[in-house]
Amino acid sequence: MKVLLLNASEEVLKVIAWQRAVKLLMAGKARKPYGHDEEYEIKTSSGVFYLPTAIVLVQYIHVPYRNVAVNKSNVLARDNYACAYCGKRLSNSTGTVDHVTPQSRGGKHEWTNVVASCRPCNNKKDSLTLVEVGKKYGIHLKVKPHVPSRNIMVLTGIDVKTHETWTKWIEI
C-alpha cells in the first residue's frame, strides 16, 4: 500500500509506504486532506485503522527546486520503460539511452535529445540521424523526448490507475 505525501500547500512531495504514513499521522505531523475520502483498511489487534491514501503535512517544509538528472534510470522511467523506436518493453538491464542527435554530430546530453532504447534499435541507429536511420532501416521515433515533470518522477513504478483519487494533485 502506497500513500501520497503532500506538503502543507498540497504540493506533491513523494509516495511513501503505509507504515511511514501511520507514523506521521500518529505523531501529529500529518493529517487527511480536506475532502479526501479514499482510505485503506488496516486490520489491527484492536480493530480496523482507516488510513487515507493521501496525507498532507501539518507544517510546510521548504523543498529546494532541483532539476531531474538526465541518467539511464530517469530516462527509462520517463519513457515508461519502452523503446522509443519499436515500443519493446525494457528493464534497467535491457534498456539503453540513445541520443536522438548523436553526440558525435553535436547532440547534447539533455532531456530533449535522449530516449529509452532497446539494444537492437540503439545498435542499428548507431551514429545516424533520424532521417538517415529512417531511410536505411525504416526506424522512426514513436515519442518526442521532453523534460519530465517532478511529479512523473515521483510516481515512477506506481500504478496510478489504482489511485485515481490522486488526480486532484497529479495530472495523469
Summary of the structure (lengths in Angstrom):
residues: 172
radius of gyration: 20.6
end to end distance: 19.1
largest distance: 68.1
contacts: 450
relative contact order: 0.17
helix: 30%
strand: 24%
